[in-house]
Amino acid sequence: MPSKMADDILLYLLTFNCARNLVDIDRFADHFFDALPLTDTSISQSSPDVIAVSLQEVAPIAYAFLGGSFLTPYLARWNQVVDQAVARRWKDVHYVNLLTENVGMTALMVFARSDVAENISTTASACVGLGLQQMGNKGAVGARLTYTSPGPDEVSTDLTLVAAHLAPMEDAVHQRNDDWRAIVERLVFERPGTARPTHETGETAEEPERTALLHESTSHAPEDLRGIFIPTSYLFLAGDLNYRTSDASPSKQDSARFPQAHADPTSALHYSHLLKEDQLIREMQQSRTFHGLSEAPITFPPTYKYTSAARQAAGNTNLDEGAQEWLWTSTRWPSWCDRVLYLESPPGLDRDAQVKPLAYKALPLFPTSDHRAVGFSALVPVRPASQGVTTRTVAPFPIDSKWRPGCEMDLERSGVHGNGKWKDAMSIHPQRLNADKQDFSLPAAPMPAADDIRCESCESREATRYSRLSKAPVEGISVFSPCQDVWSDEKADIPNGPVPEL
């Protein structure tokens, strides 16, 4: 195991698809640090310097889009998870929540140990909406921290942390690759102190866009805009990347090939054989996605998609975890959807500035989600910039010339128009969406209960398709449920044509 130098940053990353449910604080806190090694080394006795938590489907879609007090209870419980997990492992150690940001249902929370927080001089954030009409049901949130080591030398290093949720379904591998490109092009950080364009208020959707393109704007010089790749920054990306182990959905016969918990490594039912079909590994090897990033060896079973019965069994505290069978949903290939990737060595730092992974591990299945959380720990060297190469970058794509600042759901850009001030379009209530006119209005009806967002009768179909957008609420059923209409995988009998993916 690598040894920790005085100036190294001990980083802990965790990614979890919450399935739009509140986290079970006590249960999750027990396993939060499962990917931090417990050995006799000094590393195991150290608490992480920085903790980053990537959350997908953090709350029901209406709550996540409305934000504010609707979203706060879901995120606040994650603060409690971190506090309890730390208290159970170390005495007199406390963390500061440096940043909590979300775009739609994707959130990033960054914590620093109290003594380390004093050495973090700047914190910046950026967001990009992905998914249906780029509205933010999928998306990415980024944070950039500047850490300065204590002591006379005061060497500074940047950490770029990204939480992401990409397009679902087995056959959407090209869309996932495009999502990655959108993250590189549009997850943009502004240098501290640079001006932001001024947005006029009160314009309707029919009026021209108010923000000039980057090449027309005088508010930002190109050097003031930096994407996730910069020569002197480490980069870590964690999330539900949604890459699967097949390009097509499984047939009824395929379920007999799904990996089993107690299969010998030589057996065809051992998960290592399915890993050979992993889309993400294939696409990275072919340089079609996540260019320049690496991943620690995967030594854990698929993290998705577990049945309701598996989740119920996970809630049985009397059942030993090792004795549990893996119960997979028959309509999805078991897959490693939940991943952590990293840039091994920034090109603008000394050659020995290489990330040293410590552990990469899946947490147990929890009753609240059909995904397993994944944790990753690593040592990040703090090294000075190399001489003469600090301008070299590894970005595979340039920043989008039409990029605009802010974490708002950019509905005008995506072609979905608001019914008044453009910022009001962020206030989306799914029970008041009008599919024919594609406009939004705030609800007169009460918010739906969290349980209404998921539909039990379509759980086997992932409950993320919808057949139409209702003009009026249907009691007890979310409009994001296929149960409101007869529908098929190929076409829906609605004016908008194909059944969209959420």
N, C-alpha and C positions, 0 to 999 in steps of 0.2 A: 504494500500500500504506500502511495506517495507520502512523503513527510511534509508537514506544513512549515513554510518559512515565515519569518516574522511579518513580512509584508504581504503574504498571500491573503486573499479573500476566500473564506469558506462560504460557498453559495449553496442554498437549498431551494430547489424548484419543485413545485407540485402542480399537476394539472388534473382537473376533474370536471366531467360533464354532470352537472347537478340534476339533470332531467326536470328542471323547473320546480324543484322541491326545496324546502328548507333543509339544511344540513342537520344531521343528528350530532349535536356538539360533543357529547360525552363519548360516543362510539368513534367518531372520527378523530378526536383528540388522542385516543389511545393508540392510533396507528399513523398519525400525521408524520412522524419522523422515521417511519419504517425504512426509508431509503438513506438514512444516515447511519453508517456502520457503527456497530457496538463491538469494539475490540479493546485490547489493552493499549492501543496507541494513543498518543496525545490528541489526535484528531477526534477520536470518538468521545473524548471528554470535553471537547470544545463545542460551544453552541454556535450555530451559523452566524456569520457576520451580517449576511443579507438573506432574506427569505422572500421569494416571489411566488404568488399563488395565481394560477391561470384558471378561470372559471368559465365554463360554457353552459348555456341554458340556465343561467344563474337564478332566473325567476320566470314566472309565467310571462308570456310575450307582452301582454298588455301592461303589466307592472314594470317590466324592463324598459319599455318604450316611454312610458309616462315618467319613470324615474322618481326622484325626490323621495317623499315619504312612502311611496308604493314599493320602492326598491330597497330602501334602507334596512328593513328587518332582515332581508336575505343576506346582505353584505355584513351587517353588524354581527350576525352569528359566526361569520368567518373570523372576525376579530377575536371572538370568544374561543373559537377552536385553537387559534394560534396561542392565545394567552394560556389556555389550559394545557395544551401540549408542551409548551415551554416549562410551565410550573411542575409538570409531572416528571420532567427529566433533569432540570437544573434548578438550583436554588439561587435566589437573588439575581435572576437574570430577567431583564425586561426589554421589550421591543417597542419601537416607535413606528406607527403606520405612516410611511413617507408619502404614499400615494394610493388612491383608489379611483380608478377610472373605468368607465364602461362605454361600449357602443352597442346599443340594443341589448341582447342577451349575453354578450361576451364581456367579461370583466377581468381586470388585472389589479391585484393588491400587492404592494411592495412594503416590506418591513425591514428595519435595520435595528440591530442591537443598540441599546441606548448610547453606549460609549462609541460605537461606530458611526452612529447618526451625526455625531459632532464633526466627523471628518468628511461628510458628504456635502459638497459645496453647492451643487446645482442639481435640480430635478426637473426634467421636462417630460411632457407626455404628448402622444399623438394617437389618432384613431382613424380607421377606415372601415366603412360599411361595405359588406359583401352580401351575397345571397339574392333573394328575390328583389329585383329592381334596385339592388345595392342599398337597400333600406336599413340593413343592420340586423336581420335575423341571424345572419352569419357576419363575421367581421374579425377585426384584429385591433388590439390596443397595445401601445408601446410606451415604455418608460426609458429614459436615459439618465443615468446617475453619473456624477463625477466624484470619484473617491480620491482623496489625497492622504497618503500614508503619513502617520505622525512621525516626528523626528526632524532632524536638521535638513535632510534631503528634500522632503516634501514632494515625492513623486506622485503625479496624478494619473489616474486611469479611468476611462469611461466604461460603463456597463450598459448595454442596450438589452432590454428585456421585453419580449413580445408574447402576448397571449393571443391565440388564434383559434377560429372555428371555421372550417372550410366546408365546401359543398358535400352533401351526402350521396348515398347510393353507389352500388358497385360499378355502374357504367359511366360514372361522372368523373373519371380520372382526369380527363382533359380540362374539365371545369375547375378541378382542384389545382391543377397546374396554373390555370389562368388566375385563380385566386392568389396564388403565391406571387405571380407577376404583379397583380394589383397591389399587394402589400409592399413590394419593393418600390413600385412607382408612386404610391400614394400615402404610405405611412411616413409622413415627413415631419421632422422636428425643426423648429425655428431656433436659431441661436438666441440665447438669452439677451433681452434688451432690444431685439429688432422689432420694427413696427409691424402691426397687423393691418390689413386693408380695412377701411371703414365701410360697414354695411349700412345702407340707408334702410329705414324701416317704413312699413306701411304700404309697400308695393304689393300688388296682387300677382297671382301666378301668370297672368297674361302679359305682364310687363317684361321687358328684357332682363336678362341676368344682370345683377348689379355689380358683380365682381369681375374685374378685368383679368384676362389670362396672365400667366406669369410673365410672358415675354412683353406684355403691354404695361405691366405694373411697375411703378416706381417705388413701391413700398418695400420690395425685397430685392436685394442683390442675390445672384445665384449662390454666392458663397454663404449666404445667410440661411439657406435651406439645405438640410442634410437628411438623407434617408436612413434606413436602418444599417446600411453599410457605410462606415467611415474608417479610415486607415488605423486610427488609434483606439477603436472600441471593440471590446468583446461583444459577441452577439449570442443570445440564448433565446430560443423560440419554443414555447410549450403550448400544447392545446389538443383539441379534438381535430386532428388533421383529416380524419375520415377516409384515409386510404385503406382499401380492402384487400382481400386475398384472392379475389376473382374479379373479372371484368363483367360478369353476369350474375344475376341472382341464382341461388341454388335451386336445383330441382328437388322433388320429393325424395329421390334416391340419394342425393348428395349428403343428406343429413347423417347417413351411416358412416360418412368419412370424417365427420367433425371430430376434433381432438377430444380425448378423454383424460380425466384427471390422473388416473393411476396407470396410464400406458407407459410401457418401457420405452426408453429412447430408440430402441431398434424397431419398435412397432410403428406401422403406418399411421396409427392413431395418436402418436406423440406429436405435440404441437410444433416441434421443430421442423417437421416435414411440411406443415402448412405455411410456416414462415418463409419457405423458399418461394412461395407464390405472392409474397407481399408486394403490392403495387408501389409503395413508397421507396423501398429498396431498389426496385427495378427502375423507377423513374429517375431516382437520384444517380444511379449508375449510368444511365443514358443521358445525363445532364439536361433533363427536361424539367426539373423542379428542385427547389431548395439548393440552388447552386452554391458550392463552396462550403456547405454545412456538413457536419458529421453527426454520428449517433453512437452512443455506447452500445456494446453488444446486448441484444435482447435475450434474456434468460428467463422470461416469464410468459405465461400463456396469453392468449388473446384477451383483450380488455373489453370486448363488445361482441355480440349483444346477448345478454343473459335474460332468461325468461322471468315472468312474475313469480313462478314457483321457486326459482333460484334466489330471487330477492327475499322471498318469505323465509326460505331456509337460512339465509344470511342473518336474518333477524332473530334466529333461535340461538340464544346464548348457551343453551345446553348442548348444542351440536358442535363437535370439534371441527375447526376449519379444514384440517387435513382430511377429514372423512367425507367432506361434501363432494358431490358429483358436480361436474360442469354441465349445467342445463342451458343449452343454446336455443335461441329462437330459430325455428326451422326456415324462416324466410330470409335470413341474412347469413352470409358466410361469417363465421367467427373471425374477427380481424383485430389487428393492433391499431385501432383508431387513435389512441391516446399516446402521444409521443413527445419527446424532448430532444431538440436538435441544437447544435452549437457550432460556432466558428472556432476551430481549434486554436488558431493563432492570428491575431490581427497583423496585417502586412506592415503596419507602421510602427510596430514595437520590436524590441530586441528579440532575437531568434529563440531565446529560452522562455519567451512569454507564451507558453502553451498550456491550455486548459488540461487539468488532470482529473478525469472522472474518478469518483470514489464508489458510487453505487447507482444503479438504475433498476428500479423495482416497481412492480405493481402492488398496490395495497389490496386488502381483501375486498370482496364485494360487499356493498352496503345496501340495506333494504330500500333506500331512496332513489336508486339509479340503476339503469341497465348497463352502465359502464363501470369499470374499475378505475380508480384513481392511479396515477403513476407519479412516483417521486424520483428525483435525480439530485445527487450531491456532487460537488466538484470543488477543486482548489483553483482559484484564478490568480495567477501571479500579477503583482503590481510592478511594472517595469517601465523605465523611461522610453520615450520615443526614439526610434532609430534615426540616425543622421542621414538626411538626403533622400528618404523614401516616404516621408510622411504624407505626400500627396497621392500616393498610389492607392487605388481602391479595388475592391473585388466585387462591386455591385454588378449583377448581370444585366440590369436594365436601368435607364436613366429615370430621374424623377419626372412624373407626368407634367407636361407643360400647362395643363388645365387644373393643376392642383390648387385647392383653396384651403385656408387654415380652419381649424376647429374640429370638434368631435360631433357636430350635429349630423343627424340623418339627412343627407343632402337629397331631398325628394325632388327638387326642381331639376337637378342634374340627371336624375334617373328617369324623368318623365312622369312622375307621379306628383300631381300638383296639390298644394294646400288651398284652403278656402279663405285665405286672408294673408296675414303676415307670414312670411316664409318660415320663421322660427316656430310659429304655432303648429306647423305641420309635424313637428316632433311629437306632439301630443296625440298619439295614435291609440284609438280604442278599437280592437278588432271587431266588436259587435256593432260598430257604426261605420265600418268600411262599406263603400258603395262601389261595387265592381263595374257597373256600367259607366259611371261618370269618373271613376278613379279620383274621388276627392275625399276629404276627411272632415268630420265634424266631431266635436266633443260629445260624450254620451250624456243623455238625460237619465238613462237607466243606471243602476248601481254597477260597480265593477264586478266581473264574474269571480266566483270563488276559485282558488288555486286548483282545486280538484276538477273544475270544469274544463280546464285547458287540455287535459289528457282524456282520451276516450277509450274506455276499457274494451269496447267491442272491436276497435281497430288496432289494438295494441300490437297484434302480430304484423301489422303493416306499418309499424313505427309511429303511427299517429302523428305524422308530420306532413301528410298530404291533406289538401282540403279540396272539396268539390266545387265550391263557389264561395263568394263573399256575400254574406247575407245582408239584405237591406234592413232587417230588423232582428233583434236578438231572439234566439230560441232558448227558452228556459231550460237550464240543465245541460245544454250542449254548446260547446264552443264552436264558433264559425270555422275554426281550424280543424274540424272533425269531418271525415268523409261520410259520417252517418246522416248528414242532412240531405244528401242526394244520392241517387244511383250514379256510380262512376266506374271508370275502368282505368287500368294502368296507362293505356295509350291516349285516350281522349275523354274529355268530359263534355256533356251536352250543355255547355254554357257558352255565352258569346265570346269569351276570351280564349276558347280553344283548349290547348293542352292543359292537363292538370299540373299546376306549378308545384315546385318543390319548396318546402320551407327548410 
